[in-house]
Amino acid sequence: MKNQLQKNYAVVIIGGGPAGLAAALGAREAGAEHVLIIDREVETGGILNQCIHSGFGLHYFKEELTGPEYAERFSQQVLSSKIELLTDSYVLNITPDLKLEVISRNHGYLNLQAKAVVLAMGCRERTRGAIRTPGFRPAGVMTAGLAQKMVNMKGVLPGRRVAILGSGDIGMIMARRLVLEGCQVVGVFELHPYSSGLSRNKVQCLDDFDIPLHLSTTVAFIHGRKRVEHLTIAPVTTQYVPNLNQSWDVKCDTLLFSIGLIPENELSARLRIKMDPSTGGPQVNSTMETSLPGVFACGNVLHVHDIVDFVSEESLRAGRFAAELALGMRRPGDNIALYPGENIASCVPHSLSSDREQIIYLRVKQPVKNATLSIGDRYEKKFKRLIPSEMVKLTLPPKILDHFFGERLRIEVSSGEAE
Amino acid sequence: MIKKNLTCISCPMSCQLELTIDNGEILQITGNGCKNGETYARQEFTNPQRVVTTTVACHSGLWPRLPVKTVAAVPKDKVAHVVRALHGVEVEAPVQLGQVIMENVAKTGVAVIATRSLPQTRLNNSCENP
């Protein structure tokens, strides 16, 4: 064996996507000697490898990169930073004392011991089953991300005439991609009265190619025994109930679902760490540590981000804090709980510490204009426009928590006009 | 004098721009959060351009497709031409990130480059068996 895999690591990172790569770099930077990334794919980079469109890296690298370029920059740094990689390997279990059971193509069954573990497993797509779309179960029904991998990495088209349910970013990006590959995209159907992806994607993916976006509609029935033949599309009421009296038929052979992402937390659940139902990910303190000491979480496994640059920033910090813990440095615990108030769908982290700068990520529930975001009576910021699909990042200087002696702070978005 | 609304696509912030136009000339641009918004608005109003990303076939690579992009933005009405010109292009692994796949694609004067390195069939990672 070229490189004998050692059994004890300072930091083990589960997942080699953007979160895992950045966490590993963070951990090395903070001085951890033995850092290992475990990934189930044959290469690192995660989903970035199939996201061949550009638009990544504007915050982090200050230039516009495609997904594979963004991934390769991080993968190169990881390779030159003496970080070990275990690809084609799957973590079966983690014990509360941070022993990992791993199954690997090259090594078989392995037991590893970590001083700190970073959960960076990312997320997966919601499927037809999640929203129980009625109809038959023909071939040609799949998630937008699966179609993306088929087209961009394997060179296989999922179909010829495609409908897309959900205006998530991947759905809109796949609409454009499929048109460029010669498919006909008959329309994007969105349940909400607003697009659920970034506005820029609606402009450059749908508007540029004259792909119709039907708001407040859904797929009421999937027809076809062997292959998708047509769909019944119905408008929905304000309570999101399909109105079948006004439904119409759309002919297509493929239906892609782009209806949201779910953090992939099977390992976290088995560890019984505390979860946040609003994000679907673990609860973390301001060092990104979960309720189980030594276990950290970052990236889409923690909460679904819309831009990878935020994932990298968050994960670098998680990696650093994990390394500090592995090296025996302990920070003072968080003394202030942070909890969501009016029009806040979710916020991360779930607690703050008054001893340093804090970074908070949050999403609003409803689109609002001219909104004021406040954190207790400590902080206020005005926003022209806040929408659920665009995550807000706040950097709080340490001084705002000076002389705050309460136990909890409420974060909320007040007044403003509803959009 | 007319008003025109655009959504800036320079970054994920998606700023809502409002252009005040008189006689085909931009008088004022508002709503942009940064300088890129103004540049985008002028470009989009006079000559809209896009960076094109697609894939080409790759033999004996880890994956059968290689992602590529135009090194610079091309006129929007050339996007389909660029993709068509790349249809049927085949390259041989290994490929390096940034390797030029085609010069002057669809007579745009813009080159197309690989957006990843693609090793031959299986990766040699540090944990491989002898």
Boltz contact constraints between the chains, C-beta under 6 A:
constraints:
  - contact:
      token1: [A, 3]
      token2: [B, 126]
      max_distance: 6.0
  - contact:
      token1: [A, 5]
      token2: [B, 127]
      max_distance: 6.0
  - contact:
      token1: [A, 42]
      token2: [B, 123]
      max_distance: 6.0
  - contact:
      token1: [A, 43]
      token2: [B, 123]
      max_distance: 6.0
  - contact:
      token1: [A, 52]
      token2: [B, 53]
      max_distance: 6.0
  - contact:
      token1: [A, 52]
      token2: [B, 67]
      max_distance: 6.0
  - contact:
      token1: [A, 53]
      token2: [B, 53]
      max_distance: 6.0
  - contact:
      token1: [A, 54]
      token2: [B, 51]
      max_distance: 6.0
  - contact:
      token1: [A, 54]
      token2: [B, 53]
      max_distance: 6.0
  - contact:
      token1: [A, 58]
      token2: [B, 11]
      max_distance: 6.0
  - contact:
      token1: [A, 66]
      token2: [B, 53]
      max_distance: 6.0
  - contact:
      token1: [A, 66]
      token2: [B, 69]
      max_distance: 6.0
  - contact:
      token1: [A, 66]
      token2: [B, 115]
      max_distance: 6.0
  - contact:
      token1: [A, 68]
      token2: [B, 67]
      max_distance: 6.0
  - contact:
      token1: [A, 68]
      token2: [B, 115]
      max_distance: 6.0
  - contact:
      token1: [A, 68]
      token2: [B, 116]
      max_distance: 6.0
  - contact:
      token1: [A, 69]
      token2: [B, 115]
      max_distance: 6.0
  - contact:
      token1: [A, 72]
      token2: [B, 97]
      max_distance: 6.0
  - contact:
      token1: [A, 72]
      token2: [B, 116]
      max_distance: 6.0
  - contact:
      token1: [A, 85]
      token2: [B, 125]
      max_distance: 6.0
  - contact:
      token1: [A, 85]
      token2: [B, 126]
      max_distance: 6.0
  - contact:
      token1: [A, 86]
      token2: [B, 127]
      max_distance: 6.0
  - contact:
      token1: [A, 87]
      token2: [B, 125]
      max_distance: 6.0
  - contact:
      token1: [A, 106]
      token2: [B, 127]
      max_distance: 6.0
  - contact:
      token1: [A, 106]
      token2: [B, 129]
      max_distance: 6.0
  - contact:
      token1: [A, 152]
      token2: [B, 55]
      max_distance: 6.0
  - contact:
      token1: [A, 153]
      token2: [B, 63]
      max_distance: 6.0
  - contact:
      token1: [A, 153]
      token2: [B, 65]
      max_distance: 6.0
  - contact:
      token1: [A, 155]
      token2: [B, 64]
      max_distance: 6.0
  - contact:
      token1: [A, 155]
      token2: [B, 65]
      max_distance: 6.0
  - contact:
      token1: [A, 180]
      token2: [B, 83]
      max_distance: 6.0
  - contact:
      token1: [A, 198]
      token2: [B, 12]
      max_distance: 6.0
  - contact:
      token1: [A, 198]
      token2: [B, 14]
      max_distance: 6.0
  - contact:
      token1: [A, 199]
      token2: [B, 7]
      max_distance: 6.0
  - contact:
      token1: [A, 199]
      token2: [B, 14]
      max_distance: 6.0
  - contact:
      token1: [A, 200]
      token2: [B, 9]
      max_distance: 6.0
  - contact:
      token1: [A, 200]
      token2: [B, 14]
      max_distance: 6.0
  - contact:
      token1: [A, 203]
      token2: [B, 7]
      max_distance: 6.0
  - contact:
      token1: [A, 203]
      token2: [B, 9]
      max_distance: 6.0
  - contact:
      token1: [A, 204]
      token2: [B, 9]
      max_distance: 6.0
  - contact:
      token1: [A, 307]
      token2: [B, 12]
      max_distance: 6.0
